[in-house]
Amino acid sequence: MIVAIDGPAGAGKSTVARRLAGRLGYRYLDTGAMYRALTWLALVRGLPLADGGPLGELARENPIDIDEAGRVWIDATDVTAAIRQARIDRVVPVVARHPQVRSVMRERQHELAELGDAVIEGRDIGTVVAPDAEVKIYLTADSTVRAQRRTADRPEIGADALATDLRLRDESDAARMRPAEDAELIDTTQLDVDGVVARVEELVRERQLAAS
């Protein structure tokens, strides 16, 4: 079974998806981390981030892998910690917007999804990456709350800088940030993580019973 979790930055996707995967015993696939890994490698190689062609080739020549422990690998390097640096935060939207990059990434995401039993989170999972997912969730939250959550996750970055980053991400994602028609919408503004995870897990169990 595939569980697709979409939504804007700060809505709680990563935390909910990771915890849900643990409860279900499923693999956790963070598609955003894949773009971050490519960005990391592009910076290491000194590639121009404004040129989509070389970045697409770089992605094709260096397939990103996410192991069962959730570690992210590219070019035989564990980049799980490195891709969370502020310098990656600043430029990953530039890399992710290139069609050449997105095409290669989606192919790789399809390959990983075909391994089965996974919780996949991102911004277009239910609509593009895994449109046949048995469970589709779209998380959202008030922009102020999302900014506060991002600040709590990244205390080393100023609140004003994070608020600006969130606004720019929302603008960049606007064209593809939409829930699938059959997605369950959950507003996490006033919900804690456990409450959201329990609600999604209930939906998953219902689908499992219906399929049995």
LOKE-930037 format. One line per field, with one value per residue (C-alpha): residue in one letter; x, y, z. Coordinates in steps of 0.02 Angstrom, whole numbers. Each point is the difference from the previous one (the first is absolute). Example, Ala and Ser with C-alpha at 12.3 -4.5 7.8 and 13.67 -1.06 7.14 Angstrom:
! LOKE-930037
resn	A|S
xx	615|69
yy	-225|172
zz	390|-33
This chain:
! LOKE-930037
resn	M|I|V|A|I|D|G|P|A|G|A|G|K|S|T|V|A|R|R|L|A|G|R|L|G|Y|R|Y|L|D|T|G|A|M|Y|R|A|L|T|W|L|A|L|V|R|G|L|P|L|A|D|G|G|P|L|G|E|L|A|R|E|N|P|I|D|I|D|E|A|G|R|V|W|I|D|A|T|D|V|T|A|A|I|R|Q|A|R|I|D|R|V|V|P|V|V|A|R|H|P|Q|V|R|S|V|M|R|E|R|Q|H|E|L|A|E|L|G|D|A|V|I|E|G|R|D|I|G|T|V|V|A|P|D|A|E|V|K|I|Y|L|T|A|D|S|T|V|R|A|Q|R|R|T|A|D|R|P|E|I|G|A|D|A|L|A|T|D|L|R|L|R|D|E|S|D|A|A|R|M|R|P|A|E|D|A|E|L|I|D|T|T|Q|L|D|V|D|G|V|V|A|R|V|E|E|L|V|R|E|R|Q|L|A|A|S
xx	0|56|-48|25|17|5|-6|98|157|-36|-164|78|28|172|-39|-167|65|152|-100|-138|126|71|-171|-45|171|10|146|6|39|32|0|55|159|37|2|107|124|16|25|137|91|-21|82|141|29|-12|-141|-101|-169|-91|33|-121|86|159|-100|-116|150|77|-161|-7|183|-16|-162|-51|-41|-90|36|-115|69|-49|179|24|141|72|167|36|-13|-118|-63|-142|70|87|-159|-82|126|-59|98|-105|-161|40|29|-97|-154|108|54|-172|-89|95|-106|154|31|-182|-13|147|-55|-175|69|105|-146|-108|136|8|-190|-12|91|-166|-58|62|-51|53|-4|25|-97|-73|1|-186|-18|160|121|-126|-172|-56|46|-129|0|25|18|19|59|-16|12|-11|152|45|0|103|129|8|28|140|81|-9|79|139|46|166|-91|-88|-189|-11|111|-104|-163|68|60|-173|-83|119|-26|-189|15|116|-112|-164|-13|16|-63|-174|-81|-52|-187|-15|117|-53|32|61|29|138|-5|-74|46|151|106|-73|-175|40|95|-143|-125|103|37|-186|-26|138|-74|-171|76|93|-160|-95|135|9
yy	0|177|146|169|152|172|178|162|26|3|-96|-147|-120|-65|-28|-82|-108|-60|-45|-82|-105|-59|-52|-92|-78|83|84|190|95|187|64|172|-77|-65|176|55|-141|53|180|-54|-95|144|118|-124|-15|187|-10|156|-19|107|-124|-146|-104|-46|-23|-123|-98|3|-73|-136|-49|-4|-88|48|-137|2|-153|-87|106|158|50|94|-52|78|-32|-138|131|8|180|-15|135|107|34|86|141|180|16|-141|81|158|-76|-164|89|59|-178|-78|114|-61|-116|-104|-33|-36|-124|-104|13|-60|-151|-43|29|-116|-133|16|1|-162|-89|11|34|177|168|129|186|152|129|-97|-181|-33|90|-45|-119|-127|42|-179|8|-89|140|183|134|188|92|186|129|185|91|75|-172|-72|138|-34|-185|36|115|-137|-125|120|107|45|101|163|5|139|-95|-158|95|73|-172|-73|136|-28|-188|22|112|-121|-149|84|-78|-179|18|-73|-150|-151|-7|-153|61|18|180|25|172|-24|178|-55|-184|-80|-127|-151|55|17|-165|-91|71|-51|-171|-28|37|-121|-139|29|-18|-157|-79|47|-80|-161
zz	0|-39|113|-85|112|-82|60|17|105|186|-11|91|-146|49|184|-35|-143|97|154|-102|-95|166|65|-160|-26|-172|-86|16|-159|13|-179|56|68|-175|-71|147|-35|-182|54|119|-137|-124|126|32|-188|-26|-128|-42|85|-128|-142|2|-134|96|160|-86|-63|173|72|-133|25|190|51|175|123|167|105|123|142|-94|-41|-164|-118|-157|-85|130|138|148|-10|126|115|-132|-99|149|2|-24|-162|-74|63|-95|-171|-11|-73|-144|-40|26|-123|-153|-110|-44|184|41|-143|62|181|-39|-91|151|119|-105|13|189|16|-99|142|92|179|18|70|-128|37|-109|-98|-148|56|-11|-166|-95|86|66|-70|35|186|106|129|-43|132|-22|155|19|139|32|-71|170|81|-142|22|188|-31|-122|128|132|-121|-53|152|-80|-133|42|7|-129|-121|21|-25|-162|-55|34|-103|-145|8|-3|-152|-88|40|-45|-174|63|178|-11|83|-102|-28|111|137|181|53|178|76|129|70|166|-3|80|-93|90|-43|-185|-6|86|-123|-152|73|22|-184|-47|108|-79|-175|53|65|-157|-108|100
